[in-house]
Amino acid sequence: MSPDSLNIATLDGDAVDLDPTALEGIPEKARVLPSDPRFDEATLIWNGLVDKKPALVIQPESLTEVVSIVDLARDHGLLLSIKGGGHNISGLALADRGVTLDMSRMNDVRVDAKRRVVHAGPGCLLGEVDRATQERGLVTTLGFVSQTGLAGLTLGGGFGYLTRRFGFTVDELIEVEIVTADGQIRRSNHESELDLFWAIRGGGGNFGVVTEFTYRLHEVGPEILGGLIAWPARDHAADVLGLYQELTAQAPRELTLVVTMRLAPPAPFIPEKWHGKPIVAVVACHTGDPAQAEDDLAPLKGLGHPIADLIVPKTYVEQQSMLDATQPKGANYYWKTEFIPGLSDDFLPVFVHIGSAIESPMSQMMMFHLSGAVNEHAEDDGAVGNRDAAYVTGAAGAWPAGDPDGDRYQAWVRQSWEKIKPFSTGGNYINFQTIDDDRARIESSYRANYDRLQRVKSEYDPGNLFRVNRNLAPVQ
């Protein structure tokens, strides 16, 4: 072997010295070694709690280069990870001593306003797609944080402010271009490669490298009514949760409400005397008629004496990025969440109790309203399943890297999770799973769809090349 050979982990857990000549089909500028000044940036991911260092990062710019990398990893049995936005809480973009396929350079967005579709590359962040489609007054259903990677969000199912109107992100997915483990380029949609398309819609990165996503678009924006309104938790938490229960039970699909309990951040829109003290807040997004939006949100704005009311007319793009500051890159994140079928009178006091026990300045107890379009699809309409979900709720632990109280904050998350599990539908959102979730947790996220997913995995990736994910082991 050459003295410059790369020691790379293999699929079976051993290691192989890869001669650099094996990389000849991959442009030199696409290769990022640990000695390269670009390496730290190429391996920086959102969750600082995950510390993994690949042996090699490759940044392709074309479909041909992706095929070459897949062939390389398969032929040499190399451990391969796929990095889109690097925003997954489990840190699945990286694998120790493996090869990371960093898709960030493949971030082209093409909007076809006439057909109302958007074609987007796997390296896109949500904000890039939103900005491009909103230039035409169009949107597709994406998530809540603009720095999230499009690919990871979509392959795990995806939900956001428009889910109540249009469904999960995968319900808006029309077609993908994908390179499978055999190095073949496939177009998968509702008419071609049907099983593969079914599995991709929620099955994560188990089936190949998606090199293009195509989504359906809808007329929304550019201006909506949205923002955040907050109250002191001690005096208003029960009232806010009671009103949240009432409003979400009758909300039009144009209205999505998210409730959170946390310690007030030192933000300029919150009076200084409340900084660091417990608050309860509602994030609202109304994409319907402006006059109706004012009426629908009037009960919230009229409740008690808010310490901050930022619900105002704004652009949809602004709404989509308003939570970015609460999710800084490089902080430590540890979440446990569940889908729940409704808000019972027994559950609400539990939510308030958990939210009132938060000690980390960055952690929060959260709940997203989902019921609507997602419930109108069959459970097996895409692998994502969980069509009985009305809300997503859970404890979202977060703290600065190096905080000595991190173990205590993680314990709060686990203890909180035990308290909300009795209210679960039995399902959970695959994109919110943490690195310590086991196979039983993966199975519970897919429920009745799990066996079919394994069969599709066995057909398209029998050697489990794509295993750095919430893995579905092929049937032996």
N, C-alpha and C positions, 0 to 999 in steps of 0.2 A: 504493500500500500504506500501511496505517496505520503511524505511527512505532513502534507497539508490535508490529509484525509479527515473527514468529519465523523465523529463518534455519535451515532444517532440511535435512539431507542427504537426497538422493533415492536411489532404487534404482540409478540409473545412475551415481552417484558425483558428480553435480553438487549444486546446492543450490537451494532455492526459498524465497522469502519468503512464509510462510503468514500470511494475515490471521487475527487472533483470532476473527473471526466464523465461521470454519470449525469452531471448537470449540464452537459453541452447543449441540450435542446432547450435550455432555459437561459434567456439573456442575462448577462452578467449584472446589468443594472437592476435586475429584479431580485437578485440574491442579497440577503442581509444577514451577515454573520455576526456573532457576538462582539467581534472586534470592530465592527462598522459603527461610525458615529450615529447612524440611523437606528441602531438596534434598540436602544432604550425606548424611543418613541414608538417603534414598531411593535413592541411587546408591552406597552402601557395599556392596561385595561381599567375598566371602571371600578371594579371591586378590589380594593387594596388588601382585603383579607386573603385573597388568592395569590400565592407567590410561586409562579412556575416560570421556568426558563427553557425555551426550546433551543435546540442545537442550530437551527437554521430557520430563517423566515424568508419566504418567497412572495414577492408582490407582483402578480401577473397583471398584464394590461390587455390581454386578448383571450378569446376562447381557446385558441390553439395552445397557448401557454398553460392554461388550466388543464387541458388534456395531457400535456407533457408531464405536469406535476403529478396528476393522478396515476398515470402510467408508472412514473418513477417510484411513487410510494407503494403501489401494488407489487411491482416487479421485485422490489427490494424488501418488501414486508415492513416498511417504515411506519412508525406511529405518526398519524396525520391529524392535525387540528385545523379548523376553518375559522378565520376571524373576519367578521363583518364590521360591526361597530365596536365590538369588545365590551358590550354593555350587559352581558348576561351575568346574573348574580353568582352563578356557579363557576365563573371564569373559564367557560368551555372553549374559549378562543385559543387557549394555550395548553400545551402538554410538555412536561419536563423532558428535555433531550429529544423531543420530537421535531417534526417539520411543521411549521405553521404556514398555512396558505392564507396570506393577508390580502383580502379582496378590495382594500380601500381605494385602489386606483381604478377599479371598474365601477365608477359611480355616475355613469351617464343617465340622464333622465330625459325621456322624450314623451311629450304630451300630444295625443291625437284628439283635439277638441271635437272634431267632427264625429268620430266614433265613440267619444267619451271613454277613452282608455289611456292609461299611462304605462310606459315601459320603463323599468328602472333596474339599474345594475345592483349587484349584491353588496357593493361597497357603500351604497347610499345610507345616509342618516335620514331619519324621518323628516327633519326640518328641510332638507334639500328637496325632498319630494313635495312637501306641503307648499313650499315657496313656488316651485315650478307649476304645480296644478292651480294654485290660487291666482296666478297671473291670468288664468282663463275663467276664474270664478268656479273652479271645480275642486273636488276633494275625493279621497278614498279614506276608508277607516284605518287610521293609524293610532299609535299610542299616545301617552301623556307627556313624554319627555323628548324634546326634539333631537337630543344627542344619541338617542337609541338607534341601533343599527336596524335597517329595514329587514334584512334577511332573517336574523334571529327572531325578531318580533313576529314575522309572518309564519315562519316554519313551526313556531310554538303555538300558533292559533291567533294571537293578537287581539287586543281590545282597546278601546279609547272612547272619547267623547261621542263618537258617532255610532257606537255599537248598538245602542238602543234603536236607532233608525235603520241601520243597514246590516247589522250582524257582526260576527267576528271578522278580523282582517282576512282570514282565509275564505270567508263567504264572498269577498270582493275579488278574490284571485281568479283570473280567467285562464292563465296559462303560465308555464315556466319552461325555460330552456335549462337543461340539467345534464351534467356529465356524471355518469354512473361509474361504479367501480371497475367495469370492464373497459373504461375509456371511451364509451360510446356517447355521442351527443344526441339527446332525445328532446322532442317537444312533447310535453305532457299537458293534457287539458281534459275537458269533459268528454272528448270524443276519441282521443288518442292516448295510449298508455294509461287507461282508466284507473287501474289499481294503484299505479305509481302516483297519479295525481291525487287520488283519495288519501294515500298515506302521507304525502308531502303536506297536505293541509292539516297540520297539527302534530305530525310525527317527528318534528325536529330535523336535525341534519343527518339522519340515519341512512339516507338513500342516495346521496351523491352531493355534488357541488352545484348549486343553482347559480347560473350565470346571467339569467335575466328573469324578472318577474313582470307580469302584465296584470293590471288591476282595472276593474270597473270604476268609473268616476260618476259623481253626482254634483248637481248645482247646490253649493252651499257657500255663504259668505259673499264677498270678502269680509263684511262686517257682521258680527254677532253680539249678543249680550252675554258677558261672562266676567269671571273674576273670583275673588275670595272675600268672604265676610267672616269675622271672628269675634268671639265673646270670651270673657273669663270663664274657665271651666268650672270652678267651684260653685258659682251661682247659676250657671246656665246650661251645663252639660245635659242634664235630664230633659230640660225643655227643648233644647236644640235637637236631641235625638228623637224626642217625641214628635216634633214637627217634621224631622227628616222622614220618619216612618210614615207620617200622614201624606207628605208631599210626594214621596216616591211611589206610594200606592196608587196615586191618581195622575202622575206626571204624564204629559204628552211625550211622545218619543223624541221630540226635538229638544227636550230638557234632560240633561244628565247632571246628577249631583254626587259629589264625593265628600264624605265627612271624615275629618281627622282630629285626633287629640294629640297634643304634643306640648312641649315647653316653647313659649314664644321666642322666636329667633330675634336677634338684635337687628331687625330690618327697619329701614327708615319709615315704613308705613305703619309701624306699631309703636305707640307711645312708649318712651323709655321706661316708664314705671312698670310696664308689663313684661319687659324683657326677662326671659328665664322663668317666667311663671306659667302655670298650666292654662292652656287655652283650648277651646273647641272651635273648629272652623269648618266651613262648607265652601268647597270649590264648585262653582256653577258654570255650566255652558249651555246656552239656549241658542239653537241655530234656526229657530222658526221666525214667524212674523214678529217684528219689533214691538208692536203694541201688545200682542199676546204674551210676548216674553216679559214685558214689564208687569203684566197682571200675574203671570205664573210665579214670578220671583218676589212679588210684593209681600207675601207672608214672611219670607226670610228677612227681608230688609226692614220689616216692621217689628221684628222680635227683639224685645228688651233694648239694651243700649250697647250695640257692638263697639268694640275697641278699634275696629278697622272695617271699613266697607269699601271694597275695591271692585264691586260688581258694576261695570260700566260698559257702554258700547266700545268695542275694540275689534281689531281684525282677528280672523280665525288663526292666522299665523302667530299673532301675539299670544293668543290663548294657548296654542300648542306648545309654547316655550315658557310659559309663566312658572312652571314648576322646576325648570332646569336648575335653578340655584339651590334647590333642596337636595339635589343629587350630584354633588361635586365628584369629579373623577379622582380616584385614588383614595377616597375615604374607605372605611371598612363597613361592609353591609352584610346583614344576616337576617333573613326574613322567614316567617312561617305563615302560610295563608291557607284558606279554605274557601271553596264555593259554598254558599248557603242558599236555601230555597226561599227565604223570606225573613222578615224582621219580627220575631215573636216578642211578646212582652217579657219573656224569660231571658231572651238574649240581650236586649238593650242594657239592662243593669250590669251585665257581665262586660259588655263593651266599655261602659263608662268606668267600671272598676279597674279594668286593665289600663285604660288610657290615663287614669288618675295616678297610676303607679310608675309612670315613666320618669327615669332619672337622667338618661342621656339627653343632652341638648339637641341632638339630631334625630333621635328616634321618634316614631309615631305609631299610633294605632289608627288604622285606616279602613275605609269601606267604600267600595265603588258600586254604583247602581248599574245593573246590566239588563234586567228583564225587558223584553220587547222582541226585536227581530230574531235574536238568538234562539228564543224559545219556539219559533215557528218552523225550525228545521228539524228533520229527523235526527235521532241520536247518532246514526251512522252516516250523516251527511258530512263527510270528512272525518279524519281521525280525531279531530279536536274534541268531539263529543261534548259532554257536560251541558246538554241543551236544557236541563232543568235548572240551571243556575240563574238566580235573580240578583245576587250580589257576590262580590269578592271581598273578603275581610281578612284581616290578619295583623300581626305585630311586625313592624318594619324596623328592625334594629339598625342603627347607624352611629358611627363614632369616628373621630379623627384617627388616622393611622398613628400608632404609638400610644394611644390612650391606655393607661394602666388598668382602667376599669372595664376593658373590653369583655373579659370573661363574665363579669357581672351583668353586662348588658345582654350578652348572649343568653345567659340564664333567664333573664326577664322574658326574652322572646320565646324560649322553650316552655316556660311556665304559662305564659299567655296562650300559647298554642294549645296546650292541654285543656285550657278552659273553653276554647271556642270549638274544638273538635266535636263535642257532642251535638252541635248545631249544624254540622256539615251535611252536604248532599251525599258525601262519600267520595266526591271528586275534588280535584285541585288543579290549579293552573301550572302547566309544566314549566313555563318560563320563570315562575317564581320559586322553583325548587332550588335548594341550596346543595352544596357539594356533599353534605353528609346524609342526604336523603337516599334511602336504599331502594332496591328493586321493587319491594312491596309498594313504596310510595309512587314509583313510576307506574306500576300496574294500576294503582288506584286513580291515577290521573286520566287513564284511558278507559278504565272499566271494561265494558263489553267489547270495546274496539281493540283491545290489546292482542288477542289471538290473531286477528286478521293482520294487524301491523307486523307481527312476527313472521307471518307467512310472506308478506310482501318484502320484508327485509331479507328473508331467505332467498327470494327470487332475484333481487337486484344487488344484494351485497352478501353473498353466502360466506365470504371470508371475513366479514365484519371490518373491512377497511375503515369505514366511517364509524368509529367507536368513541371518539372524544365528544360525547354528547350525553343526553339522558338516554343511555343506550338500550336498544332493543336487540338482544342477542338473537342471531338467526337460529332457526330450528335445526338441530343436528340430525 
